[in-house]
Amino acid sequence: MRVDHLRSIDLNLLVVLATLLEERSTTRAAQRLGLTQSATSRALGRLRDLFGDPLFVRGPRGLVATVRAETLAPRVRLALDSASDVLEPLTFDPATARRQFVLGMADLAEAWLMPRLIAAVQVVAPAVDLISFGDARPLEEGLNSGRYDLVVIPNVGESASMRRQALLLEDFVCLLRAEHPALSLPWTLKRFAALGHVLVAPRGTAGGIIDKVLADSGTSRRVVARVGTFGAAPEVVAATDLVTTLPRSLAVAAAARLGLVMREPPLPVPGFTLFQCWLERVHGDPGHGWLRELVHRIANDEASRREASGRMAKPGLKAPARMAKPGLKAPARMAKPGLKTSARMAKPKRVRTSDRG
């Protein structure tokens, strides 16, 4: 595209030319342009010098365009329309937009967020498609490479090239099958540690946040099984006498689906904050902004639902010591003498993204 020669040209002259072509009168063109008639006449003189043609001659009913001017007319209108489109603010109408968004999500977020997000998009933006990938590869790396439009991950740090917004504060809860022998006994730290555990380890690594807090308390557990997804752990628990510790949002859904029983961990376990993250370069895109607002609204709805149930939902709020889920048995929590029962954390501690229960 040749643009260097435009530096010496006043492109406002094209606006004057287009108006003269429509009005065929310097007086009426001046009125429309908000100029004096003499200024409009001077602009016409500059146009004649620029194109090397009179452009307009006098006729019995006003100005008459020359052949050169008539030839220029459609091209001038096209140029001005294109310039107007360039300067028009970007808009996004979800009802008519045809677009695809690619999201990267930790599987613990994908399980509860994607069903709600897809359902909402189908109602308000029927031609918008969503694609979600789990964390088989580092999500932050995928965001920076342009693979993802948006990522939802826990405990992400700040970055100059990336924006983030807190969505939800998650805590942990234990799951056991309804007939588990441990449910008829005091739920103590010693008994919890002695059980066989299922660890969710998407990358296959050993150890998780539960192992860390147990080590800090001077004890340990035996991880009998490691699975790659949060969806698999409750299925294992339903068929065995093992226990697993999951983010509460996933545990509530799994308990309702499989008839499992939830117990609070018998010692304080730090939670984590889920963030949605996006690159600075897409921040001003109205379509991207619409998607972020929708995700944030869904997270707020989930937080409100948890608050109504008496559970922690947002950073800075304390979680009560007990969950309540209609239709589920909630055995009374029994504390080991000498141990303080946890009132849940008031502020989430930073843990590694790869940490799992």
N, C-alpha and C positions, 0 to 999 in steps of 0.2 A: 504494500500500500504506500503510495507516494503522499507524504504529508509535509515534507520540508518546505514545499513551495507555498503552503497555506500560511506560514508564519507571517508573511508580509501582506496578507489579505484580511480585510475586515469582513468577517463572515456575516455581520449584521446587514451587509449590503444585499445578501440573498433574501432576507426578510423584506427589505424595501422592494426588491424586484418582484417577489411573489405577490405583494400587496398591490403593486402597480398593475401587474398582470390581471388581477381580479377587479380592480376599481377603474382602470383606464382613465385615471384623473389624479393629478398630483395633489389637488385640494382634498379630495376624499381620502386618498392614501395617507396624507399627512394627518388628517383627523383620526384615522384608525391607529396610526403608529404613535400618536401623541407628539408629533413633531410640527414645527412650523412648515409652511409651504416652501419657504426658501431653503430650509434644511433638507427637505425632501427633494427639491430640485437639484441641490448640490450632490446629494447621494446618487441621483440619476446620472449626473455628469460623471461621477466616479465609476459608475457601472458601465457607461459608454466607453470610458478609457480602458476599463478592465477587459471588456469583451471585444473592443475594437469594432463596435457596431452601434448605430443610433438607438436600437432597441425599440423606441417608440417615436412615431411621427404624428403630427397633428392632423386630425380628420374632422369632418363636419360634426361629429358627435363626441369629440374628445380625442384621447390618445389612441393610436392604432399601433398594434405591435408589429414589428418587422418579422420577416421569416425567421431570422436568428432568434428573436425573443420567443416566438411560438415554439421553436425547437427546444429552447431551454426550459420552457414552462413545466413539463412533466418531470424533468430531472431535478429542477429546483424544488418542486413540491416533495419529491421523494427524499431529497437530501434533508429538507426541514423536518419531514415526518420522522426520518431515522434519527435525527438529532433529538427530537422531542422524545422518542422512545428511550434513547440512551439516558436522558435526564429524568425520565419518569421514575418515581420511587418504586422499588420492587414490591410486589404484592403477592400474596398467596391465598387463594380461595380453596379451602379443603374440599368443598362440595364439588368442584370441577377439576381440581388438580390431578394430573397423572404423574406420579412420581414414585420412586423407590427409595426407601431408607434402609441402610444396613447398620444393625446394632450389634455391638459386642457386649455380652453379659456374663458375669459370673453365674454359674448354674443356680446358686442359691437365690439370685435375683430373678433369673429367667422363669423359674417355676411359678412364682406368684405374680410377677409383673406382666409377662407376655400375654397370658390369657385375657387379662383386663385391658391391656393396651390394644390388642387385636380387636376385641369386641368393640371398644370405643371408636377405633379407626373405621371399622366397617359401617358404623352408623353415620359418622360425620364426614368421612372422606373415602367413599367407596372405590375410588380408582387409585388410591395410595396403597402400595405394597410394602410389607415389612419383612425383612430377613434378619434372623438372629443367629449369632454364632456363640458357642460357649467359650470357655477359657482354655482351649487346647493349646493356644499360644498366648503370650503375654498381651493382655488387652490394651495396655498403654502403648505398646509397640505398634499394635494394629491401628490405633487411633492416629499416631504420628505418621504412619506410612500412608494414610488415606484409605485403608481398608474399611474402616468403620466411620459412619457419620456421628455416632454417639456410643459411649460405653457406660455401663453401670457396674461399678466395682466397689469393694469395701476399702475404706481407709487409704485413699489415694492422697499423695502429697501434692503441694501446690507447685505450679510450673508457669513460667513466663509465657509459654506458647499454648497453654491449655487453661480453660476455665472449668470450674467445678461447682456443683450445687448439692448440698446435703438433701437427701431424700427421706431417709428413715434410719432410726437407730434400732438395731437388732440385739436381742439377748438370747441366751441359750436355755434349752429345756431338754430333759432326758425322756426317752421313750422306752417302754417295755411292753411285752404282750400282756393282755388282760389277766391271764392265768399264771403269770410269773410268780414263783415262790417268794421272791423278795418283797412283793407287795403286801404280804401279811406280816412282815417284820419291820422293826424300826428302820427308817431310811437314814442310815448314818454314813459318815464319810468312809469308815472302815468297810462297811458292807458294799457301798458303791465301788470302791477301789478293788474289792475282791471279785466282783462280777467280771465276766468276759465282755469285752467291748468291741463295737464295730466302729472303725474310723473311716471317715470320708476323706479320701486323698486323691483328688483329680489328677495330680501329677505323679502319684505313686510314692510320694515321700512319707517317711515315718514321722510320727509325732504330730501333735496339734496343740491347740490352746489348752485342752483339758490336761494333757500330759505336763504342760508347763505349770499350771496352777497346782496340780497334784505334787509335782516336784518341789514347788515353793512351800507346800505344807508338810513336806517330809515323807511323802508316800509316792506310790506309783500304781499303775494299772497294767493289766495284760490286754493287749489288742489282739483279739483272736482272729479278726478278719478286717481287711482293708478293701474298700470298694471305691469305684471311680466317680460315682455320682451320688447326690443327695437323695435321689429317688430310689436307689437300690438299698440304702441302709435300713429304712423302715420295713422293707420286704423281708430282709434277713431277720430283723428283730421279731417280726410277726411269726416266723417259723422256728424260732430258737429261744433259748433262755439268755440271749445276749442283750445288752443295753447299748443304745447309741445316744449321743448328745448332739442336737441339731439346733440351728436358728429357729426361734419360736414360730415364725410364719410358716416354715416348712413342717415343723412338728405338729402344729395344729391341724393342718390339712391332712397329713399322713395319719394322725390319730383318728380323725373322722372317717377316713377312707378304709382303714384296716382294723378299726376297733382297738387301737393301742391305748395305753394309759400314759399320761404325762406326769412327770415328777420334776420339781425344781432341783437343780444340782445341790448337793449337800455342802457346798462351799462356794464362796464368791467366784464368779467367772466373768471377766471383762467382756463387754459386748463390742460391737463395731458399728460404724456408720456406713451406710450405702450412699454413694455419690453418683450423680450423672456427670459425665465429663465430655467436653467437646473442645475442638481447636479454636483458637482466637479468630482464625481466618473465616470461619463459618458463622461467627456470632451474629453478624448482621443479616444473615439470610432469613427472610420471613418464614419460609417453609420449615427451616431448621428450628426457628424460634417457636413455631406452632407445635412441633413435635416435643420439644423440651417442656413447654407449658403443659402439654397433655400428660407427659410422664410425671411431672411434678404434681399435677392435680390428682392423679391416681394414687401417688404415694401419700399425699395429704389425706385422701379418703381412707386409705389403709391405716394411717396414723390415728385418725379420728375414731375409726372402728375399734382400734386397740385401746384408746383412751376411754371409750365408752365401756369397754370390758374391764377397765381398771388396770391396764398394763401399760408399761412404758412404750412410748411411740416416737418421741422426738428427743434430740440431743438436749441434755440439761434437765430432763424429767426423770424422776425416780420410778423404778418399776416396783409395784407391790410384790410381796413374796409369793403370791399365788396366782395361777391362771384360772380362768373359768371358761369352759366351752360347753354350750348346751348339749346334753345327751351323753357327755363323757363323764366317767367316774373320776373324781378328783380326790384321791386319798389324802388325808391330813398329813402335813409335813411334820416329821418328828426329828428333833435336833439332838445330836449327841451331847450329853452333859459336858459342859466346859467349852463347847464350841458355840460361837455366835452364829445365829442364822443371818443370812445375807439379806439386806434390804435392797439389793440390786445396786448397781453402780449409779452414781449421779453424773459421772462424766466418762465417756468411753475412753479406754486406754488404747493406744495405737498398737495394733498387732499386724503381723505380716499378712499380706493378701493370701498367701498360700496356707495360712493356718486353718486347720479344720478341727471339728470336734472329734 
